[in-house]
Amino acid sequence: MAFHDGVEASHVYIIGVCILILIGTKILYNIYLHPLARFPGPKAYAISSIPIAWVQLSGKAHHSIQAAHRRYGPVVRISPNELSFISSTAWSDIYARNKGNPPLPRDRTFFNKMLVDPQTLTMASDVDHTRLRRSMNPAFSARAFREQEPIIQKNVDLLMQQLESRAAKGLSTDMRTWYNYTTFDLIGDLAFGESFGCLATSAYHEWVEFVLSHFYTSTLLQVAHRFRPFNRILVALLPASMMERRVKHDEMTLKKVRRRLDSKAERQDFISQMLDSVDSGSMSIQELEKQASILILAGSETTSVALTFATYYLLHNNSCLVKLTDEIRQSFQKESEIDLLSVNRLQFLQAVIQEAMRLRPPIANGFPRETPAGGATVDGQFVPGQTTVNVHHWSAYHSPQNFALPDEFIPERWLGDDRCENDVKTVFNPFSVGPRNCIGQRFAYDSMKLILARMIWRFDMTLTDESQQWLHKQPAYVSWHQPPLMVNLRVHEV
């Protein structure tokens, strides 16, 4: 018996040594012999995907990647098979059609079908994406926005009424929550023909609560997909409630879209515009149903995040607030003159929103792509095939090589300020570039400008004491986890 025990123990010892040798060999290979070994970056990130996964789960990946760029330069290896870039050249090399070559394909880790339906614009193949994008473009044209303006203004009117009521009672207001109510109701009204009722009830709809948790769920799924072939096992370990909410969300979306279609309402919204494409045969009714869901996910939370940051920066920088207030109140005789056309004449307002999104991009990381089998040239460097590449928003926008005084709120940099004359403004692409850039960027900019302009016209705003340090320690899970932004509102007397 002792003999067998000794033999078994020796076998375990040998197996253990072999495993350690394999791990050691893999570590040495990743650091010194891997096709990406020549690219700089923290050694821990080169060894394994565990360090980048850890900082993603902590909500601090943006700070970790930024620190790596500041130490190692404009291209950094952030996992065994992943590179992060921060140059304007990298944008065109990765995301745009360049010298006759198509944009790089989407990275499978980030864009996975467990997170987003394969039939949506986000996940469609290049051929289907071109067709769907062409079918949806009319819904996001300047003409469509003018036709949809009554719906947009109706929701902003309700926001103003609710906030004025709170101001009359002397209540401080969480603008983070009220911007959420507004953008979700607005997008819901345009995508489903009915709002979620958040503004009317001063409460979140359960559909909205799903979307608010979506970005954290997407981080968990992205981390799980880093560890192929074990990704399905890791996903199975996630709470069942997450997947159940996804199924319920899909069912609710389908129900809302079909109710809008069955109503045959004569109204100008996203659905009415896309129905023209269905009639022409360029989009199926099933594809239309799938797009409504992604419009809510992409257009509501990120817009409210950007509005909240813009409001904080204005209230925390009084000179900028005074300058914007003067621009708005001197440009209009009455609030009803503020519309989607007139707000686009306000240059400082545009600069404020751009600067807020530079300092706190609604999507903090980026949009990962994958090089083809034969490799690709990115920012003047050859990158081997099957490498994940990405322009990291946060790091690019906070890099001293791209922006003077990168951590300061200076809206004037977008208007030719001498302090920032060498800024590389072409690196600022919060909606991405190329054929897969955000289809709703015009809508996002215009709705943000309209809402913020009417807020500044209607109210005098100040931060409460509890929100003076609001900006600090906010985790980012794709987008940001923002705490309440408490503001005192006082109706401006015209």
C-alpha positions as CSV (number, residue, x, y, z in Angstrom):
1,M,0.0,0.0,0.0
2,A,2.8,2.3,0.9
3,F,4.4,1.5,-2.4
4,H,1.3,2.6,-4.3
5,D,0.9,5.7,-2.2
6,G,4.5,6.6,-3.0
7,V,4.0,6.0,-6.7
8,E,0.8,8.1,-6.7
9,A,2.5,10.9,-4.8
10,S,5.3,10.9,-7.3
11,H,2.8,11.1,-10.2
12,V,1.1,14.1,-8.6
13,Y,4.5,15.7,-8.1
14,I,5.5,15.2,-11.7
15,I,2.1,16.5,-13.0
16,G,2.5,19.5,-10.7
17,V,6.0,20.2,-12.0
18,C,4.8,19.8,-15.6
19,I,1.9,22.3,-15.0
20,L,4.4,24.8,-13.5
21,I,6.7,24.4,-16.5
22,L,3.9,24.9,-18.9
23,I,2.8,28.1,-17.1
24,G,6.3,29.3,-16.9
25,T,6.9,28.6,-20.6
26,K,3.7,30.5,-21.5
27,I,4.7,33.5,-19.4
28,L,8.2,33.6,-21.0
29,Y,6.6,33.2,-24.5
30,N,4.1,36.0,-23.9
31,I,6.8,38.4,-22.6
32,Y,9.6,37.6,-25.0
33,L,8.5,35.5,-28.0
34,H,4.8,36.5,-28.6
35,P,4.1,38.4,-31.9
36,L,3.3,41.5,-29.7
37,A,6.4,41.2,-27.6
38,R,8.0,44.2,-29.2
39,F,5.2,46.5,-28.1
40,P,5.7,48.3,-24.8
41,G,3.5,47.9,-21.7
42,P,3.3,46.6,-18.2
43,K,4.8,43.1,-18.0
44,A,1.8,41.9,-15.9
45,Y,-0.5,42.8,-18.8
46,A,1.6,40.9,-21.3
47,I,1.6,37.7,-19.2
48,S,-2.1,37.2,-18.8
49,S,-5.6,38.7,-19.4
50,I,-6.2,38.5,-15.6
51,P,-4.8,42.0,-14.8
52,I,-6.9,43.8,-17.4
53,A,-10.0,41.8,-16.5
54,W,-9.4,42.7,-12.8
55,V,-9.3,46.5,-13.4
56,Q,-12.3,46.2,-15.7
57,L,-14.3,44.6,-13.0
58,S,-13.1,47.2,-10.5
59,G,-14.3,50.1,-12.8
60,K,-10.8,51.5,-12.9
61,A,-9.6,50.3,-16.3
62,H,-9.6,53.8,-17.7
63,H,-7.1,55.0,-15.1
64,S,-4.9,51.9,-15.5
65,I,-4.7,52.2,-19.2
66,Q,-4.1,56.0,-19.0
67,A,-1.2,55.4,-16.6
68,A,0.3,52.8,-19.0
69,H,0.1,55.3,-21.9
70,R,1.7,58.0,-19.9
71,R,4.6,55.7,-19.1
72,Y,5.0,53.8,-22.3
73,G,3.8,56.1,-25.1
74,P,1.1,56.2,-27.8
75,V,0.7,52.5,-28.2
76,V,0.5,50.1,-25.2
77,R,0.0,46.4,-24.9
78,I,-2.8,45.9,-22.3
79,S,-3.3,42.2,-22.6
80,P,-1.4,39.3,-24.3
81,N,-3.2,39.9,-27.5
82,E,-4.5,43.5,-27.3
83,L,-3.1,47.0,-28.1
84,S,-4.4,50.4,-27.1
85,F,-3.7,53.5,-29.2
86,I,-4.2,57.2,-28.6
87,S,-3.3,58.9,-31.8
88,S,-5.6,60.5,-34.4
89,T,-3.9,58.4,-37.1
90,A,-5.0,55.2,-35.4
91,W,-8.7,56.3,-35.7
92,S,-8.6,56.2,-39.5
93,D,-6.3,53.1,-39.6
94,I,-8.7,51.1,-37.4
95,Y,-12.2,52.4,-38.0
96,A,-12.3,54.1,-41.4
97,R,-11.9,52.9,-45.0
98,N,-8.3,53.5,-45.6
99,K,-6.5,53.4,-49.0
100,G,-9.1,51.1,-50.4
101,N,-9.1,48.8,-47.4
102,P,-12.2,48.2,-45.4
103,P,-12.3,49.1,-41.6
104,L,-11.0,46.4,-39.3
105,P,-13.7,43.9,-38.2
106,R,-15.2,44.0,-34.8
107,D,-13.5,42.3,-31.9
108,R,-15.4,39.1,-30.9
109,T,-14.7,39.6,-27.2
110,F,-16.5,43.0,-26.9
111,F,-19.1,42.4,-29.6
112,N,-20.6,39.1,-28.6
113,K,-24.1,37.8,-29.3
114,M,-24.7,37.1,-25.6
115,L,-24.8,40.8,-25.1
116,V,-26.4,42.3,-28.3
117,D,-28.8,40.6,-30.7
118,P,-27.0,39.4,-33.9
119,Q,-29.7,41.1,-36.1
120,T,-29.1,44.6,-34.8
121,L,-27.1,47.3,-36.6
122,T,-24.3,46.9,-34.0
123,M,-23.8,43.2,-34.8
124,A,-24.7,43.0,-38.5
125,S,-22.1,41.8,-41.0
126,D,-20.5,44.4,-43.2
127,V,-23.0,43.7,-46.1
128,D,-26.0,43.8,-43.9
129,H,-24.7,46.8,-41.9
130,T,-24.5,48.8,-45.1
131,R,-28.0,47.9,-46.1
132,L,-29.5,48.5,-42.6
133,R,-27.6,51.8,-42.2
134,R,-28.9,53.1,-45.5
135,S,-32.4,52.0,-44.5
136,M,-32.1,53.8,-41.1
137,N,-30.4,57.0,-42.2
138,P,-33.6,58.9,-43.1
139,A,-34.8,58.5,-39.5
140,F,-31.7,60.4,-38.3
141,S,-31.5,63.1,-41.0
142,A,-31.8,66.9,-40.3
143,R,-35.2,66.8,-42.0
144,A,-36.4,64.0,-39.7
145,F,-35.4,65.9,-36.6
146,R,-37.3,68.9,-37.6
147,E,-40.4,66.7,-38.2
148,Q,-39.8,64.9,-34.8
149,E,-39.3,68.2,-32.9
150,P,-42.9,68.4,-31.5
151,I,-42.3,65.0,-29.7
152,I,-38.9,66.2,-28.5
153,Q,-40.2,69.5,-27.2
154,K,-43.2,67.9,-25.5
155,N,-40.8,65.8,-23.3
156,V,-38.5,68.7,-22.5
157,D,-41.6,70.8,-21.6
158,L,-42.6,68.1,-19.1
159,L,-39.1,68.2,-17.7
160,M,-39.3,72.0,-17.2
161,Q,-42.7,71.7,-15.5
162,Q,-41.6,69.0,-13.1
163,L,-38.4,70.8,-12.2
164,E,-40.2,74.2,-11.8
165,S,-42.6,72.5,-9.4
166,R,-39.6,71.2,-7.3
167,A,-37.9,74.6,-7.4
168,A,-41.1,76.2,-6.0
169,K,-41.1,73.8,-3.1
170,G,-37.4,74.6,-2.4
171,L,-36.4,71.0,-3.0
172,S,-32.8,70.1,-4.2
173,T,-32.9,68.0,-7.3
174,D,-30.8,65.0,-8.5
175,M,-30.2,66.1,-12.1
176,R,-28.6,62.8,-12.9
177,T,-31.9,61.1,-12.3
178,W,-34.0,63.7,-14.1
179,Y,-31.8,63.7,-17.1
180,N,-32.2,59.9,-17.2
181,Y,-36.0,60.3,-17.0
182,T,-35.9,62.8,-19.9
183,T,-33.6,60.9,-22.3
184,F,-35.4,57.5,-21.7
185,D,-38.8,59.0,-22.2
186,L,-37.7,60.9,-25.3
187,I,-36.0,57.9,-27.0
188,G,-38.9,55.7,-26.0
189,D,-41.4,58.1,-27.5
190,L,-39.5,58.2,-30.7
191,A,-38.7,54.5,-30.9
192,F,-41.9,53.0,-29.5
193,G,-44.5,55.7,-30.0
194,E,-44.9,56.1,-26.3
195,S,-42.7,57.3,-23.5
196,F,-41.8,55.2,-20.4
197,G,-43.6,57.7,-18.2
198,C,-40.6,58.4,-16.1
199,L,-41.1,62.2,-16.2
200,A,-44.8,62.0,-15.4
201,T,-44.4,59.6,-12.5
202,S,-41.0,60.8,-11.3
203,A,-39.9,57.1,-11.2
204,Y,-37.9,54.6,-13.2
205,H,-39.7,52.2,-15.5
206,E,-38.5,48.6,-15.0
207,W,-37.3,48.6,-18.7
208,V,-35.1,51.6,-17.8
209,E,-33.7,49.9,-14.8
210,F,-32.6,47.1,-17.1
211,V,-30.8,49.5,-19.4
212,L,-29.0,51.2,-16.4
213,S,-27.6,47.8,-15.4
214,H,-26.7,46.9,-19.1
215,F,-23.3,48.5,-19.1
216,Y,-22.1,46.6,-16.0
217,T,-23.5,43.4,-17.5
218,S,-21.6,44.1,-20.7
219,T,-18.4,44.4,-18.7
220,L,-19.0,41.0,-17.0
221,L,-19.6,39.4,-20.4
222,Q,-16.6,41.0,-22.0
223,V,-14.4,39.8,-19.2
224,A,-15.8,36.3,-19.5
225,H,-15.1,36.3,-23.3
226,R,-11.5,37.2,-22.7
227,F,-10.9,33.6,-21.4
228,R,-11.9,31.5,-24.4
229,P,-12.6,28.6,-24.5
230,F,-13.8,28.8,-20.9
231,N,-16.1,31.8,-21.6
232,R,-19.3,29.8,-21.7
233,I,-18.5,28.3,-18.3
234,L,-17.8,31.7,-16.9
235,V,-21.0,33.1,-18.3
236,A,-22.9,30.2,-16.7
237,L,-21.5,31.3,-13.3
238,L,-23.1,34.7,-13.6
239,P,-26.3,35.3,-11.7
240,A,-29.2,33.8,-13.6
241,S,-31.2,37.0,-13.0
242,M,-29.0,38.8,-15.4
243,M,-29.9,36.6,-18.3
244,E,-33.5,36.5,-17.2
245,R,-33.7,40.3,-17.3
246,R,-32.2,40.2,-20.8
247,V,-35.0,37.8,-22.0
248,K,-37.7,39.9,-20.3
249,H,-36.2,43.0,-21.9
250,D,-36.3,41.5,-25.3
251,E,-39.9,40.4,-24.8
252,M,-41.0,43.8,-23.6
253,T,-39.2,45.5,-26.5
254,L,-41.0,43.3,-29.0
255,K,-44.3,44.0,-27.4
256,K,-43.8,47.8,-27.5
257,V,-42.6,47.8,-31.1
258,R,-45.6,45.7,-32.2
259,R,-48.0,47.9,-30.3
260,R,-46.6,50.9,-32.2
261,L,-46.8,49.1,-35.5
262,D,-50.4,48.0,-34.8
263,S,-51.5,51.5,-33.9
264,K,-50.7,52.8,-37.4
265,A,-50.4,56.2,-35.8
266,E,-49.7,59.2,-38.1
267,R,-46.7,60.6,-36.3
268,Q,-43.2,61.4,-37.3
269,D,-40.8,59.2,-35.2
270,F,-38.1,56.6,-35.8
271,I,-40.6,53.8,-36.6
272,S,-42.5,55.9,-39.2
273,Q,-39.2,56.6,-41.0
274,M,-38.0,53.0,-40.9
275,L,-41.4,51.7,-42.1
276,D,-40.7,53.5,-45.4
277,S,-37.6,51.2,-45.7
278,V,-39.8,48.2,-45.0
279,D,-42.2,49.2,-47.7
280,S,-39.3,49.6,-50.2
281,G,-38.0,46.2,-49.3
282,S,-34.6,47.3,-48.0
283,M,-35.4,46.2,-44.4
284,S,-37.6,43.4,-43.1
285,I,-40.2,44.0,-40.4
286,Q,-38.2,41.6,-38.1
287,E,-35.1,43.7,-38.6
288,L,-37.0,46.9,-37.8
289,E,-38.2,45.3,-34.5
290,K,-34.6,44.5,-33.6
291,Q,-33.3,48.0,-34.2
292,A,-35.7,49.7,-31.7
293,S,-34.0,47.9,-28.8
294,I,-30.5,49.0,-29.7
295,L,-31.6,52.6,-30.2
296,I,-32.7,52.7,-26.6
297,L,-29.5,51.1,-25.3
298,A,-27.2,53.4,-27.4
299,G,-29.1,56.7,-27.2
300,S,-30.6,57.1,-23.8
301,E,-28.0,56.4,-21.0
302,T,-25.0,57.8,-22.8
303,T,-26.9,61.1,-23.5
304,S,-28.0,61.5,-19.9
305,V,-24.4,60.8,-18.7
306,A,-23.0,63.5,-21.0
307,L,-25.6,66.0,-19.9
308,T,-24.9,65.3,-16.2
309,F,-21.2,65.8,-16.7
310,A,-21.8,69.0,-18.6
311,T,-24.0,70.3,-15.9
312,Y,-21.5,69.5,-13.2
313,Y,-18.6,71.1,-15.0
314,L,-20.6,74.3,-15.6
315,L,-21.7,74.6,-12.0
316,H,-18.2,73.9,-10.8
317,N,-16.7,76.5,-13.2
318,N,-18.6,79.7,-12.6
319,S,-16.9,81.8,-15.3
320,C,-18.0,79.2,-17.9
321,L,-21.5,79.1,-16.5
322,V,-21.8,82.9,-16.7
323,K,-20.5,82.9,-20.3
324,L,-22.9,80.3,-21.4
325,T,-25.8,81.9,-19.5
326,D,-25.1,85.2,-21.3
327,E,-24.9,83.5,-24.7
328,I,-28.3,81.8,-24.2
329,R,-30.2,84.6,-22.5
330,Q,-29.0,87.2,-24.9
331,S,-29.7,85.1,-28.0
332,F,-33.4,84.6,-27.3
333,Q,-36.3,86.9,-26.3
334,K,-38.4,84.0,-25.0
335,E,-37.9,80.3,-24.2
336,S,-40.1,79.2,-27.1
337,E,-37.5,80.5,-29.5
338,I,-35.1,77.8,-28.3
339,D,-35.4,74.9,-30.8
340,L,-33.3,72.4,-32.7
341,L,-32.4,74.9,-35.3
342,S,-31.6,77.9,-33.1
343,V,-29.4,76.0,-30.6
344,N,-27.0,75.1,-33.3
345,R,-26.0,78.8,-33.6
346,L,-24.8,78.8,-30.0
347,Q,-21.0,78.2,-30.3
348,F,-20.1,78.3,-26.7
349,L,-22.9,75.8,-25.9
350,Q,-21.4,73.4,-28.5
351,A,-18.0,73.9,-27.0
352,V,-19.2,73.2,-23.5
353,I,-20.7,69.9,-24.5
354,Q,-17.6,68.9,-26.5
355,E,-15.3,69.7,-23.6
356,A,-17.5,67.8,-21.1
357,M,-17.4,64.7,-23.4
358,R,-13.6,65.1,-23.8
359,L,-13.1,65.1,-20.1
360,R,-15.6,62.4,-19.4
361,P,-16.4,60.5,-22.6
362,P,-19.8,58.7,-22.2
363,I,-18.0,55.5,-23.4
364,A,-14.8,55.5,-21.4
365,N,-13.0,52.7,-23.1
366,G,-13.4,52.5,-26.9
367,F,-14.7,50.2,-29.6
368,P,-12.3,47.2,-30.1
369,R,-11.5,45.9,-33.5
370,E,-9.5,42.9,-34.7
371,T,-6.7,42.8,-37.3
372,P,-7.2,40.4,-40.2
373,A,-5.1,37.2,-40.6
374,G,-2.5,39.0,-42.6
375,G,-2.1,41.8,-40.1
376,A,-2.5,45.6,-40.5
377,T,-0.6,48.8,-40.2
378,V,-1.9,51.0,-37.3
379,D,-0.3,54.4,-36.5
380,G,2.7,53.5,-38.7
381,Q,3.4,50.2,-37.0
382,F,2.7,46.7,-38.4
383,V,0.3,44.8,-36.1
384,P,0.1,41.0,-36.5
385,G,-3.1,39.3,-37.4
386,Q,-5.9,38.5,-34.9
387,T,-4.8,41.2,-32.6
388,T,-7.4,43.3,-30.8
389,V,-6.8,47.0,-31.3
390,N,-8.6,50.0,-30.0
391,V,-8.4,53.8,-29.6
392,H,-8.9,54.3,-25.9
393,H,-11.1,57.3,-25.5
394,W,-10.2,58.3,-21.9
395,S,-6.4,58.0,-22.5
396,A,-6.5,59.7,-25.9
397,Y,-8.5,62.7,-24.6
398,H,-6.4,63.1,-21.4
399,S,-3.0,62.8,-23.1
400,P,-0.7,65.8,-23.0
401,Q,0.5,64.9,-26.5
402,N,-3.1,65.5,-27.8
403,F,-4.4,68.3,-25.5
404,A,-2.9,71.2,-23.6
405,L,-3.9,71.2,-19.9
406,P,-5.7,67.9,-20.6
407,D,-7.3,67.6,-17.2
408,E,-8.8,71.1,-17.1
409,F,-12.3,72.1,-18.3
410,I,-11.6,74.7,-21.0
411,P,-14.5,75.0,-23.5
412,E,-12.6,77.8,-25.2
413,R,-10.2,75.2,-26.6
414,W,-12.8,74.4,-29.2
415,L,-13.1,78.1,-30.2
416,G,-9.4,78.8,-31.0
417,D,-8.1,79.6,-27.5
418,D,-4.3,80.4,-27.7
419,R,-3.5,78.1,-24.8
420,C,-4.7,75.2,-26.9
421,E,-3.6,76.1,-30.4
422,N,-1.6,72.9,-30.7
423,D,-4.4,70.6,-29.6
424,V,-4.9,67.5,-31.8
425,K,-8.7,67.9,-32.1
426,T,-9.0,65.2,-34.7
427,V,-8.3,62.6,-32.0
428,F,-11.7,63.6,-30.4
429,N,-14.2,61.1,-31.8
430,P,-16.7,60.2,-29.0
431,F,-19.1,58.7,-31.6
432,S,-16.3,56.9,-33.5
433,V,-15.5,57.3,-37.2
434,G,-16.0,55.4,-40.4
435,P,-19.0,53.4,-41.7
436,R,-19.9,52.1,-38.2
437,N,-19.8,55.4,-36.4
438,C,-22.9,56.2,-34.3
439,I,-25.9,56.8,-36.5
440,G,-27.5,59.0,-33.8
441,Q,-24.7,61.4,-33.1
442,R,-26.6,64.4,-34.7
443,F,-29.7,63.5,-32.5
444,A,-27.5,63.2,-29.4
445,Y,-25.8,66.6,-29.9
446,D,-29.0,68.4,-30.8
447,S,-31.1,66.9,-28.0
448,M,-28.3,67.7,-25.4
449,K,-28.0,71.3,-26.7
450,L,-31.8,71.8,-26.6
451,I,-32.1,70.4,-23.0
452,L,-29.1,72.2,-21.6
453,A,-30.1,75.5,-23.3
454,R,-33.6,75.4,-21.9
455,M,-32.2,74.5,-18.4
456,I,-29.9,77.5,-18.5
457,W,-32.7,79.8,-19.8
458,R,-35.3,78.6,-17.2
459,F,-33.2,78.1,-14.1
460,D,-30.4,79.6,-12.0
461,M,-28.5,76.5,-10.8
462,T,-26.0,75.9,-8.0
463,L,-24.4,72.7,-6.6
464,T,-25.4,71.6,-3.2
465,D,-22.6,71.1,-0.7
466,E,-22.8,67.3,-0.9
467,S,-22.1,67.4,-4.7
468,Q,-19.1,69.7,-4.6
469,Q,-16.8,66.7,-4.9
470,W,-19.2,64.7,-7.0
471,L,-16.7,64.0,-9.8
472,H,-14.3,61.9,-7.7
473,K,-14.1,58.1,-7.6
474,Q,-16.7,57.3,-10.3
475,P,-16.2,53.8,-11.7
476,A,-16.6,53.2,-15.4
477,Y,-18.1,49.9,-16.7
478,V,-18.1,50.8,-20.4
479,S,-20.0,53.9,-19.4
480,W,-20.1,55.6,-16.0
481,H,-21.7,54.8,-12.7
482,Q,-22.7,58.3,-11.6
483,P,-23.9,59.1,-8.1
484,P,-26.7,61.6,-7.6
485,L,-25.8,65.1,-8.7
486,M,-27.7,67.4,-6.3
487,V,-28.5,70.8,-7.6
488,N,-30.5,73.8,-6.2
489,L,-32.8,75.3,-8.8
490,R,-34.3,78.8,-8.8
491,V,-36.6,79.9,-11.6
492,H,-35.0,82.8,-13.5
493,E,-37.2,85.8,-13.6
494,V,-37.3,87.3,-17.2
